[in-house]
Amino acid sequence: MGLCAACAHVAVTRSAKGSTFYRCRRAKTDPAYAKYPPLPVLRCPGFEPQRPPEDEVRGG
């Protein structure tokens, strides 16, 4: 899956059969991005790392 798993713009969907799909939320407003990009994505100009949960930032 490459960068998608760590991107702030990913929406992860798990099917009842156990498949996992990575949808790019940038695709909703920018046609340059594929809704379901072919994986693994190794380079993406729209990649932004996910922020850690607030409790991790505070050290707790």
C-alpha positions in Angstrom: 0.0 0.0 0.0 3.0 2.3 0.3 2.3 5.9 1.4 -1.5 5.5 1.5 -1.5 3.7 4.9 0.2 6.7 6.5 -1.5 9.5 4.6 -3.9 12.0 6.3 -6.2 11.8 3.2 -6.8 8.1 3.3 -10.2 6.5 4.0 -9.9 2.8 4.8 -12.7 0.4 4.1 -12.8 -3.2 5.2 -15.3 -5.5 3.5 -17.1 -8.4 5.2 -14.9 -10.8 3.2 -11.8 -9.3 4.7 -10.6 -7.1 1.8 -9.1 -3.7 2.6 -9.6 -0.7 0.3 -7.7 2.5 0.5 -9.6 5.5 -0.9 -8.0 8.8 -1.5 -10.2 11.6 -0.2 -8.3 14.2 -2.3 -10.0 12.6 -5.4 -13.3 14.1 -4.3 -12.1 17.6 -5.0 -9.1 17.1 -7.3 -9.4 15.0 -10.5 -5.6 14.6 -10.5 -6.0 11.9 -7.8 -7.4 8.5 -8.4 -10.2 7.5 -6.0 -8.7 4.1 -5.5 -5.0 4.4 -6.6 -3.1 1.4 -7.8 -1.0 0.1 -4.9 1.7 0.5 -3.8 1.8 4.3 -4.0 5.5 5.1 -3.6 5.3 8.8 -4.6 2.4 11.2 -4.2 2.5 15.0 -4.4 -0.6 15.2 -2.1 0.8 13.0 0.6 0.6 14.5 4.1 1.5 12.3 7.1 -1.2 11.5 9.6 -0.9 13.3 12.9 -0.5 11.1 16.0 -3.4 11.0 18.4 -3.5 13.8 21.0 -2.6 11.5 23.9 0.6 10.4 22.1 1.5 14.0 21.5 1.1 14.7 25.3 3.1 11.7 26.2 0.3 9.7 27.7 
